[in-house]
Amino acid sequence: MSRIVGSQMLLGDREKEVLRKMLWRVADFCGVEVLTYSILSNHFHVLVRVPEKDRAVSDAELLRRFKVLYPKPTRYQTASFARLETALREGTEKHCGAGAAIGPDA
């Protein structure tokens, strides 16, 4: 459960729809399964199933998840993503550079 500060009723129909879409994108990115959820005007509930710890995630799956979470990446993220794809395809990190980042704070 997560509450809005001050218990204000800030989530109208439009905001609830935006939150619902974000919930599914983040769940897909994280590799969890949303079992059920409820979005109210001042808080929401989410129940997820987390996959087993030993389950490996392939490079292709990581790249797919990045595209799910960042469907409209910045130019920098696009360039970083292209370098990452090349490095993974070649089996090396030489194209990524030391400390290369591809997230939203990059």
C-alpha positions in Angstrom: 0.0 0.0 0.0 1.2 3.5 -0.7 -0.5 6.7 0.6 -0.5 10.3 -0.8 1.1 12.8 1.6 -1.5 14.4 3.9 -4.2 11.9 2.8 -5.3 14.3 0.1 -7.6 13.0 -2.6 -5.4 13.7 -5.6 -6.1 10.8 -7.8 -9.0 11.5 -10.2 -10.0 9.2 -13.1 -7.2 10.5 -15.4 -4.5 10.2 -12.7 -5.7 6.7 -11.8 -5.4 5.6 -15.5 -1.9 7.0 -15.7 -0.9 5.2 -12.5 -2.4 2.0 -13.8 -0.4 2.1 -17.0 2.8 3.0 -15.0 2.1 0.1 -12.7 2.0 -2.4 -15.5 5.1 -1.0 -17.2 7.2 -1.1 -14.0 5.9 -4.6 -13.3 7.0 -5.8 -16.7 10.4 -4.0 -16.3 11.0 -5.6 -12.9 9.8 -9.1 -14.1 7.1 -9.4 -11.5 3.5 -10.5 -12.0 0.7 -8.2 -10.9 -1.9 -10.5 -9.2 -4.3 -7.8 -8.2 -4.4 -4.0 -7.5 -6.7 -1.3 -6.4 -6.3 2.4 -7.0 -8.3 4.8 -4.8 -8.3 8.5 -4.7 -5.7 8.8 -2.0 -3.8 5.5 -2.1 -3.3 2.3 -3.9 -2.7 -1.4 -3.2 -0.7 -3.8 -5.3 -0.1 -7.5 -4.8 2.7 -9.0 -7.0 4.4 -12.4 -7.4 8.1 -12.2 -7.6 9.8 -14.9 -9.6 12.2 -17.4 -8.1 15.6 -16.0 -7.2 17.5 -18.5 -9.3 15.8 -17.5 -12.5 18.3 -16.0 -14.9 17.3 -13.1 -17.2 18.8 -13.1 -20.7 20.5 -10.1 -22.3 17.7 -9.9 -24.8 15.1 -9.8 -22.0 17.0 -7.0 -20.3 17.0 -5.0 -23.5 13.3 -5.6 -24.0 12.5 -4.5 -20.4 14.5 -1.3 -21.0 12.4 -0.5 -24.0 9.2 -1.1 -22.0 10.2 1.2 -19.2 11.6 3.9 -21.6 9.4 3.8 -24.7 10.5 7.4 -25.6 14.1 7.5 -24.5 16.3 10.7 -24.7 18.9 10.9 -27.4 21.6 10.1 -24.8 19.6 7.0 -23.7 19.2 5.9 -27.3 22.9 6.2 -28.0 23.8 4.4 -24.7 21.3 1.7 -25.5 22.8 1.2 -29.0 26.3 0.8 -27.5 24.9 -1.6 -24.9 23.2 -3.7 -27.6 26.5 -3.8 -29.6 28.5 -4.8 -26.5 26.0 -7.6 -25.6 25.9 -8.9 -29.2 29.8 -9.0 -29.2 29.9 -10.4 -25.6 31.9 -7.6 -24.2 31.5 -4.3 -22.4 34.2 -2.4 -24.3 31.6 -0.3 -26.2 29.8 0.8 -23.0 32.7 2.6 -21.3 33.4 2.6 -17.7 30.4 3.5 -15.6 28.2 4.1 -18.6 24.6 4.6 -17.6 21.4 4.2 -19.6 18.7 5.1 -16.9 16.7 8.2 -16.6 19.3 10.0 -14.4 22.1 9.4 -16.9 
